[in-house]
């Protein structure tokens, strides 16, 4: 017998531990080299653990839901073994909370066609509800099952029974913003007021921790302004076809907001600074964080050296971030750092908000939905597509003057995009 150990990958310096999701193989099953055995969730990303060698999964040392650290042993592979020959020793490695009376959840994503594969967050929900991935219609890439798909199925009552009758799943309307509650088990007689207790994911817990940290350590103040988006919209309309043909991507609003933000940060460097103890660190580079929603929660990947990126570069990178976020493929290095952030609540219809600073940054821009409104121009009431901008800043190092003028600089750049060309 030749045993090869499977260990937790190296984690980021800021990540102490991680959580095991759902094993894709059982003890005794054959595995191929580099085949993904399990996904491990940290408070930043989901890491895939490939098989270091081909053989048979001889033992699962750490079961689903276990808390692990970097380089910890989680399984063993017998490179000379035969499928079905290994003892199912992994049963002892199940989470301590599991009891003999609790049925083991069905694997969420084991082999099968592309449509049977669940995203990491979805796989966890599937396991918790004893739901098979093949019983849920996937809306993700290549038919992958997303968290929203599972929540929709659960909300429609497709729990447990859906494994045996996948065609009976109600379609429903997936609502990713609010948790859906499944019907309680028969032994949980709660009448017509069901409840479901679901532990926070590592990402959600980390987001909560950082938001509380931001509010408790920063002197947060928010300044508002409004911007007429007509010039940007006219420019997009005029050059959209040529731009798409040349670069293979459409012009979005976000590239204009990024350019306008960098334009203002150059004029007021303190907006791009951070606090380190009693020091103010002024950054000579512009790494812009873009808040992106994902099945696991909010993530903020970074546009490195955004001042050196073209409109096409920005649009392509944001599209790449969105795709990776949806698939749970964002790497730790893509979400580390950042000197300023932009949050676009307008994507979901938000009209006004006060964004919370992402530590250790000192400012964040909140963008909202663009709506036609009556405004006064040259003494006349006219209709213009208006957008409310909000910038929250750390008043410990940023005075109202710099914050207000910085937001005005962004407004001016958006209302007259030619300023971006001449840097004025």
C-alpha positions as CSV (number, residue, x, y, z in Angstrom):
1,X,0.0,0.0,0.0
2,X,1.4,3.4,-1.0
3,X,-0.4,6.2,0.8
4,X,-0.4,9.8,-0.4
5,X,-1.7,12.5,2.0
6,X,-4.2,15.1,0.9
7,X,-3.7,18.3,2.9
8,X,-5.4,21.8,3.1
9,X,-3.8,24.2,0.6
10,X,-1.8,27.1,1.9
11,X,-4.1,29.9,3.1
12,X,-3.6,33.6,3.0
13,X,-1.7,35.2,5.9
14,X,-4.9,36.9,7.1
15,X,-6.9,33.6,7.1
16,X,-6.4,31.4,10.1
17,X,-8.8,28.6,9.3
18,X,-11.3,27.4,6.8
19,X,-14.4,25.2,6.5
20,X,-14.8,21.9,4.6
21,X,-17.8,21.9,2.3
22,X,-19.0,18.7,0.6
23,X,-16.8,15.8,-0.4
24,X,-17.2,14.9,-4.0
25,X,-15.9,11.4,-3.4
26,X,-16.6,8.7,-0.8
27,X,-14.0,6.5,0.8
28,X,-13.3,3.5,-1.4
29,X,-14.0,5.3,-4.7
30,X,-11.4,5.7,-7.4
31,X,-9.9,9.2,-8.0
32,X,-7.8,10.6,-10.9
33,X,-4.9,12.9,-10.4
34,X,-5.9,16.5,-10.2
35,X,-9.6,15.6,-9.8
36,X,-11.3,18.0,-7.4
37,X,-12.0,16.1,-4.2
38,X,-13.6,18.9,-2.1
39,X,-13.9,22.6,-1.9
40,X,-12.8,24.5,1.2
41,X,-14.4,27.8,2.2
42,X,-12.4,30.6,3.8
43,X,-13.7,34.1,4.7
44,X,-12.5,35.3,1.3
45,X,-12.6,32.6,-1.3
46,X,-13.5,29.0,-2.0
47,X,-10.4,26.8,-2.6
48,X,-10.5,23.6,-4.7
49,X,-8.5,20.7,-3.4
50,X,-7.3,18.4,-6.2
51,X,-6.2,14.8,-5.8
52,X,-2.3,14.9,-5.6
53,X,-2.2,11.4,-7.1
54,X,-4.4,8.8,-8.8
55,X,-5.7,5.8,-6.8
56,X,-8.4,5.1,-4.3
57,X,-9.6,7.5,-1.6
58,X,-8.6,5.3,1.3
59,X,-9.7,7.5,4.2
60,X,-11.5,10.8,4.8
61,X,-9.9,12.3,7.9
62,X,-12.0,15.5,8.1
63,X,-15.6,15.3,7.1
64,X,-18.1,17.9,5.7
65,X,-18.3,21.0,7.8
66,X,-15.1,20.5,9.7
67,X,-12.9,23.4,10.6
68,X,-9.3,23.0,9.3
69,X,-6.1,25.0,9.0
70,X,-3.4,25.2,6.4
71,X,-1.4,22.0,5.7
72,X,-3.8,20.0,7.9
73,X,-4.3,16.3,6.8
74,X,-7.9,15.8,5.5
75,X,-7.7,12.5,3.5
76,X,-5.5,9.7,2.3
77,X,-5.2,8.2,-1.2
78,X,-3.9,4.6,-1.7
79,X,-2.1,4.8,-5.1
80,X,-2.1,1.0,-5.3
81,X,-5.6,0.3,-4.1
82,X,-8.7,-0.9,-5.9
83,X,-12.0,0.9,-5.9
84,X,-14.4,-0.5,-3.3
85,X,-11.6,-2.0,-1.2
86,X,-11.1,0.8,1.2
87,X,-12.9,0.7,4.6
88,X,-15.4,3.5,5.1
89,X,-13.4,4.9,8.0
90,X,-14.5,8.3,7.1
91,X,-17.8,7.9,8.9
92,X,-16.0,8.8,12.1
93,X,-14.8,12.0,10.6
94,X,-18.3,13.5,10.2
95,X,-18.9,16.7,12.1
96,X,-19.3,16.2,15.9
97,X,-22.8,17.7,15.7
98,X,-24.1,14.8,13.6
99,X,-26.1,12.1,15.5
100,X,-27.1,8.6,14.7
101,X,-30.7,9.8,14.3
102,X,-29.8,12.4,11.7
103,X,-29.7,11.1,8.1
104,X,-26.6,11.8,6.2
105,X,-27.2,14.5,3.6
106,X,-26.9,13.4,0.0
107,X,-23.8,14.6,-1.9
108,X,-24.6,17.8,-3.7
109,X,-22.4,17.5,-6.7
110,X,-20.9,14.1,-7.5
111,X,-19.9,13.5,-11.0
112,X,-22.7,13.5,-13.5
113,X,-23.4,16.0,-16.3
114,X,-22.5,19.6,-16.1
115,X,-26.1,20.4,-15.0
116,X,-25.6,18.2,-11.9
117,X,-22.8,20.4,-10.6
118,X,-23.6,22.8,-7.8
119,X,-21.7,26.0,-6.8
120,X,-20.0,25.8,-3.4
121,X,-22.6,27.8,-1.5
122,X,-25.4,25.9,-3.3
123,X,-23.8,22.6,-2.5
124,X,-23.9,23.4,1.2
125,X,-27.6,24.3,1.1
126,X,-28.3,21.1,-0.9
127,X,-26.6,19.0,1.7
128,X,-28.4,20.8,4.5
129,X,-31.8,20.1,2.9
130,X,-31.0,16.5,1.7
131,X,-31.6,17.7,-1.8
132,X,-29.8,16.3,-4.9
133,X,-28.1,18.7,-7.3
134,X,-29.8,16.8,-10.2
135,X,-33.2,17.6,-8.8
136,X,-32.7,21.4,-9.1
137,X,-32.7,23.2,-12.4
138,X,-29.4,25.1,-12.6
139,X,-29.3,28.6,-14.0
140,X,-25.6,29.1,-13.7
141,X,-22.9,28.6,-16.4
142,X,-23.1,25.2,-18.1
143,X,-26.2,24.5,-16.0
144,X,-24.5,24.8,-12.6
145,X,-26.9,25.0,-9.7
146,X,-26.5,28.3,-7.9
147,X,-27.6,29.3,-4.3
148,X,-30.5,31.1,-5.7
149,X,-31.7,28.0,-7.5
150,X,-31.6,26.0,-4.3
151,X,-33.4,28.8,-2.3
152,X,-36.1,28.8,-5.0
153,X,-36.5,25.1,-4.8
154,X,-36.6,25.1,-1.0
155,X,-39.1,28.0,-0.9
156,X,-41.3,26.0,-3.2
157,X,-41.3,23.0,-0.9
158,X,-38.9,20.9,-3.0
159,X,-37.1,19.4,0.1
160,X,-36.2,15.7,0.4
161,X,-39.0,14.5,-1.8
162,X,-37.4,16.3,-4.8
163,X,-34.7,13.7,-4.9
164,X,-37.2,11.1,-5.8
165,X,-39.3,13.3,-8.0
166,X,-37.2,16.1,-9.6
167,X,-39.9,16.9,-12.1
168,X,-42.2,18.0,-9.3
169,X,-40.0,21.0,-8.3
170,X,-42.0,24.2,-8.4
171,X,-40.4,26.9,-10.5
172,X,-41.0,29.8,-8.1
173,X,-39.2,33.1,-8.3
174,X,-35.6,32.9,-7.0
175,X,-34.9,35.6,-4.4
176,X,-31.3,35.8,-3.6
177,X,-31.5,38.9,-1.4
178,X,-33.7,37.3,1.3
179,X,-33.3,33.8,2.9
180,X,-36.1,31.4,2.1
181,X,-37.5,29.2,4.8
182,X,-38.3,25.6,4.1
183,X,-41.2,23.7,5.7
184,X,-40.2,22.2,9.1
185,X,-39.8,18.5,9.5
186,X,-42.8,16.6,11.0
187,X,-41.2,16.5,14.4
188,X,-40.9,20.3,14.5
189,X,-44.5,21.2,15.1
190,X,-44.3,25.0,14.6
191,X,-47.7,25.4,13.1
192,X,-47.9,28.1,10.4
193,X,-44.8,29.9,11.7
194,X,-41.9,27.9,10.4
195,X,-38.3,28.9,11.2
196,X,-35.0,27.6,9.9
197,X,-31.6,28.3,11.6
198,X,-28.7,28.4,9.2
199,X,-25.2,29.2,10.3
200,X,-23.4,32.1,8.7
201,X,-20.9,31.2,6.0
202,X,-17.3,32.2,6.7
203,X,-17.6,35.0,4.1
204,X,-20.8,36.3,5.7
205,X,-19.3,36.2,9.1
206,X,-16.1,38.0,7.9
207,X,-18.2,40.7,6.2
208,X,-20.1,41.2,9.4
209,X,-16.9,41.5,11.4
210,X,-15.4,44.0,9.0
211,X,-18.5,46.2,8.8
212,X,-18.6,46.4,12.6
213,X,-14.9,47.1,12.7
214,X,-15.4,49.9,10.1
215,X,-18.1,51.5,12.1
216,X,-16.3,51.2,15.4
217,X,-12.9,52.5,14.3
218,X,-13.7,55.0,11.6
219,X,-15.3,58.4,12.1
220,X,-17.7,57.8,9.1
221,X,-19.4,60.8,7.5
222,X,-21.2,60.8,4.1
223,X,-21.5,63.6,1.6
224,X,-24.0,63.5,-1.3
225,X,-24.2,65.1,-4.8
226,X,-26.2,64.5,-8.0
227,X,-24.9,64.1,-11.4
228,X,-26.6,64.5,-14.8
229,X,-25.7,61.3,-16.7
230,X,-26.9,62.5,-20.1
231,X,-23.4,63.2,-21.4
232,X,-22.1,59.8,-20.4
233,X,-25.3,58.1,-21.9
234,X,-24.9,60.1,-25.1
235,X,-21.3,59.1,-25.4
236,X,-22.1,55.4,-24.8
237,X,-24.8,55.5,-27.4
238,X,-22.6,57.2,-30.0
239,X,-19.6,54.9,-29.7
240,X,-21.2,51.6,-28.4
241,X,-21.2,49.7,-31.7
242,X,-17.7,50.8,-32.7
243,X,-16.4,50.1,-29.2
244,X,-17.9,46.6,-29.0
245,X,-16.6,45.7,-32.5
246,X,-13.1,46.9,-31.6
247,X,-12.8,45.5,-28.1
248,X,-15.4,42.7,-27.9
249,X,-17.1,44.2,-24.8
250,X,-19.8,46.8,-24.3
251,X,-19.2,50.2,-22.6
252,X,-20.8,50.1,-19.2
253,X,-21.3,52.9,-16.7
254,X,-18.8,51.5,-14.2
255,X,-15.8,52.3,-16.3
256,X,-16.8,55.9,-16.3
257,X,-17.3,55.9,-12.5
258,X,-13.8,54.3,-12.1
259,X,-12.2,56.9,-14.4
260,X,-14.0,59.7,-12.6
261,X,-13.0,58.3,-9.2
262,X,-9.3,58.1,-10.2
263,X,-9.5,61.6,-11.6
264,X,-10.7,62.9,-8.2
265,X,-8.2,60.8,-6.2
266,X,-5.4,62.4,-8.1
267,X,-6.6,65.8,-7.2
268,X,-7.2,64.9,-3.5
269,X,-4.7,62.2,-2.6
270,X,-6.0,61.9,1.0
271,X,-9.1,60.2,-0.4
272,X,-6.8,57.5,-1.6
273,X,-4.9,57.2,1.7
274,X,-5.3,54.9,4.7
275,X,-4.7,55.1,8.5
276,X,-1.9,53.0,10.1
277,X,-1.8,53.7,13.8
278,X,-0.9,57.4,14.1
279,X,0.3,57.6,10.5
280,X,-1.5,58.5,7.3
281,X,-0.3,56.3,4.4
282,X,-0.6,58.1,1.0
283,X,-0.7,55.6,-1.8
284,X,1.1,56.4,-5.0
285,X,-1.1,53.9,-6.9
286,X,-4.8,53.5,-7.5
287,X,-6.2,50.1,-6.7
288,X,-10.0,50.4,-7.0
289,X,-12.2,47.8,-5.3
290,X,-15.4,47.0,-7.1
291,X,-18.2,45.5,-4.9
292,X,-19.7,42.5,-6.6
293,X,-22.6,40.3,-5.5
294,X,-22.0,36.6,-5.5
295,X,-23.9,33.4,-4.4
296,X,-21.7,33.4,-1.3
297,X,-22.2,37.1,-0.5
298,X,-20.5,40.4,-1.2
299,X,-17.0,40.3,-2.5
300,X,-14.7,43.2,-3.5
301,X,-12.1,42.3,-6.2
302,X,-9.5,44.9,-7.0
303,X,-8.7,46.7,-10.2
304,X,-4.9,47.1,-9.9
305,X,-3.4,50.3,-11.2
306,X,-6.8,51.5,-12.5
307,X,-5.2,54.8,-13.6
308,X,-3.3,52.9,-16.2
309,X,-6.3,51.0,-17.5
310,X,-8.3,51.9,-20.6
311,X,-12.1,51.9,-20.7
312,X,-11.9,48.5,-22.4
313,X,-9.5,47.1,-19.9
314,X,-11.8,48.1,-17.0
315,X,-14.9,46.7,-18.7
316,X,-13.2,43.4,-19.5
317,X,-11.8,43.0,-15.9
318,X,-15.1,43.8,-14.3
319,X,-16.9,41.2,-16.5
320,X,-14.2,38.7,-15.5
321,X,-14.7,39.5,-11.9
322,X,-18.5,39.0,-12.2
323,X,-18.1,35.7,-13.9
324,X,-15.5,34.4,-11.3
325,X,-17.7,35.7,-8.4
326,X,-20.7,33.8,-9.8
327,X,-18.6,30.6,-10.1
328,X,-16.8,31.1,-6.7
329,X,-13.5,31.2,-8.5
330,X,-12.1,34.6,-7.3
331,X,-8.6,34.1,-5.9
332,X,-7.4,35.6,-2.6
333,X,-4.9,37.7,-4.4
334,X,-7.7,39.3,-6.5
335,X,-9.4,40.6,-3.3
336,X,-6.4,41.7,-1.3
337,X,-5.5,45.3,-0.9
338,X,-7.3,48.2,-2.5
339,X,-7.0,52.0,-1.8
340,X,-10.6,53.1,-2.7
341,X,-13.9,51.3,-3.4
342,X,-17.0,51.7,-5.5
343,X,-20.3,50.1,-4.6
344,X,-23.1,50.2,-7.3
345,X,-26.4,49.7,-5.5
346,X,-28.1,51.1,-8.5
347,X,-27.8,47.7,-10.2
348,X,-30.5,46.5,-7.8
349,X,-32.5,49.7,-8.0
350,X,-31.2,51.6,-5.0
351,X,-31.9,55.3,-5.0
352,X,-29.9,56.5,-2.0
353,X,-27.6,54.8,0.5
354,X,-24.6,55.6,2.8
355,X,-21.9,53.0,2.0
356,X,-19.7,51.7,4.7
357,X,-15.9,52.1,4.3
358,X,-13.9,49.0,3.6
359,X,-11.0,49.0,6.1
360,X,-8.2,50.0,5.9
361,X,-9.4,52.3,3.1
362,X,-10.6,55.8,4.1
363,X,-13.3,56.4,1.5
364,X,-15.9,54.7,-0.7
365,X,-18.1,55.9,-3.5
366,X,-21.8,54.7,-3.6
367,X,-23.5,54.8,-7.0
368,X,-27.2,54.5,-7.4
369,X,-29.9,54.1,-10.1
370,X,-30.2,56.7,-12.8
371,X,-33.7,58.0,-13.1
372,X,-35.3,60.8,-15.2
373,X,-36.1,63.7,-12.9
374,X,-37.2,67.3,-13.3
375,X,-34.3,69.7,-12.8
376,X,-33.7,73.4,-13.3
377,X,-31.3,74.5,-16.0
378,X,-30.9,78.2,-17.0
379,X,-34.1,79.0,-15.2
380,X,-36.1,76.3,-17.1
381,X,-37.5,73.0,-15.8
382,X,-36.2,70.1,-17.9
383,X,-36.1,66.4,-17.6
384,X,-32.6,64.8,-17.2
385,X,-31.3,61.3,-16.3
386,X,-30.0,62.0,-12.7
387,X,-27.9,59.8,-10.4
388,X,-27.3,60.5,-6.7
389,X,-23.7,59.9,-5.7
390,X,-22.7,59.3,-2.1
391,X,-19.2,59.2,-0.7
392,X,-18.5,58.0,2.8
393,X,-15.2,59.0,4.3
394,X,-13.1,58.7,7.5
395,X,-13.3,62.1,9.1
396,X,-10.2,61.4,11.2
397,X,-8.0,62.2,8.2
398,X,-10.3,63.6,5.6
399,X,-11.9,67.0,6.1
400,X,-15.2,68.0,4.7
401,X,-13.5,70.2,2.2
402,X,-11.5,67.4,0.5
403,X,-14.5,65.1,0.6
404,X,-17.0,67.5,-0.9
405,X,-14.5,68.8,-3.5
406,X,-13.5,65.3,-4.4
407,X,-17.1,64.3,-5.0
408,X,-17.6,67.4,-7.0
409,X,-14.6,66.5,-9.2
410,X,-16.2,63.1,-9.9
411,X,-19.5,64.9,-10.8
412,X,-17.7,67.3,-13.1
413,X,-15.9,64.5,-14.9
414,X,-19.1,62.6,-15.4
415,X,-21.0,65.6,-16.7
416,X,-18.2,66.5,-19.0
417,X,-16.2,63.3,-19.9
418,X,-13.8,65.3,-22.0
419,X,-12.2,66.4,-18.7
420,X,-10.9,62.8,-18.4
421,X,-9.0,63.2,-21.6
422,X,-7.3,66.4,-20.6
423,X,-7.0,65.6,-16.9
424,X,-8.6,68.9,-15.9
